[in-house]
């Protein structure tokens, strides 16, 4: 696995680099050696956060963990990603385009699906053109954490969502 490690408000020391490569390197048993792993370490007050993103064709495997100790965060993120891989292995491998990213042993090993994804409700609604700021207001009025709308500026379907710290995010399709 090829590690790309960056730090925000923290110097990536040799000790941290080694801890990341050792702990997250355990996931190497699932991936081909060419697979890139993007790791961002950051510190905000006493919050030690690690974000790990592993792009595989057609999908992104991602986890973010926060604790008061960076080494604890590193341990947690590795466990979460391994659990995600085992849980969604069949779905990842069924998308034939992503098979090249995983080792043969991982693909052949049969993991039990811990939980089957079930859609229990479907909603249909009229998508009205509006500006992202208006969509945020509508989302708040409905008491939801996200809102799908047609962006009046681009005439494309977008999503606004509530983020930590009482801020908002906007998801737009890539052209």
N, C-alpha and C positions, 0 to 999 in steps of 0.2 A: 504494500500500500504506500502511496505517495502522500506525505503529509504536507499541508500548507497551513502553517500556524501563524496567527497574527494576535497582537495584543492591543487592547484599548484601555488606557489608563493603567497599564501594567507592563512591566518589562518581561518578556518571555525569557526567563533564565534557562540555563542548561538543565537544571533540576525539573522545571515545569515541562520543558520540551521532552525530556526523558520520560517523565510520568505520563504524558499524553501518548507518546509513541508506544510505551510499554502497555498501558491499559487499553487504549483504543486499538493498538496493534493486535490484541487478542481477537479482534473481529476479522483479522486477515485470513482466518480459517474459512470465512465465507466468501471472500472477494478475490479476484485475480490481482496479481501484484501491481498492475498498471492503474488500478482504481485510485482516484484522487480523493482525499479526505480533507475537507476545509474545516479548520478549527479556529474559533475566535475566543480568546480569553479576555474577560473584561471585569473591571472592579468599579462599583459605585457604592460609596460609603463602606459598609461592611458586607455588601452583597458580592460574592465571588461567583461569576457566571461563566459557563462554557457553552458555546454553541457549536454543534457538529453537523455538517452537511455533507452527504455523500451522494453526488449526482450519478444516477444510473439511467441509461437511456429510457425515456418514457416516464421516469419517476424520480423523486428526490427522497432520500432517507434522511430525516432530520430530527434532532433532539436538542433541547436547551434545558440546562439544569442550573439552579441557583442554590447556594448554601453560604455559610459564613467561612468556609474553608475551601480553597480551590481544589485541593486534592480529593475532598469528599465529592465535590461537583464532578470531577473527572470520573470517579468511580461510578457515580449515579448515572451519568450519561452513557457510559459503556453498557451498563445493565439494561437501560431502557432501549437502546438501539438493538442489542442482541434479542431482547424480547420482541421488538417490532419485526425483526427479520424472521424469527421463527413463526410468529403469528401470521405474517402476510406472505410467507415464502411461496405458497402455491399461487397466490395472485401475482406476485412479482415474476415468477417463472412462467406462468401462463402467458404473460406478455412477452412473446417470443423474442422481441427486440432487446430485452434486457438480459437474456441468458448469458451473453458474452462477458458480463461483468462479474458473474458468480463462479465459484469453483465447482467442479463436477461433483464433489462430495456433498456440498450443500444442496445442490439441485436434486441429487439422488436420495438424500436423507428425508424421511417422512416425519414431519412434525405434526403433532395433533393441533388442530385448530382450537384454540382456547375459547374463542367466541366467534360465532358466525355473524357476519354483518347482515342485519335485517332492517330493511326499510319498512317501518310500520305505519307511516302516514305520508300521503302525498297532498300537496297544496298547489292550486293553480290560482294565479292572480294576474290582473292586467298590469303590464309594465308601462308606466307613464314616463315620458321624458321629463327630467328634472336635473338640476345642478347638484353636484356632490354635497354641497353644504345643506341644500334642502333635503337630500336623502338622509343626511345625519339627523336632521330635526325630525323627519318622519320616523326614523328608526327609534329615536328616543321616545317619541309619542307612543309608539307601539310597545315599548319596553323590551325590544329585541337587542341582541348583541351584533346583528348584521342586517343588512338590507340590500336587496337586489333591485336595480333600477336601470333605466335607459338614460345614459348621460346625454343631456341636451346639447353639450358642446361637441361631442364626438359621434353621437347617434349610435353608440355601442352599449352592450350590456355591461354594467360595472357592478361592483359590490363595495359597500362601505361597511366597516366593522369597528367595534369598540376595542381599543387597546388598553393596556395597563397604563395607569397614570392619567386616566380620564382624557385620553387623546383618541384620534380616529385614524383609520387606515383606509386606503382606496385600492381596490384590485381592478386592474384594467387588462383586457386581452392584449397579448403581444402580437404585433402585426408582422 
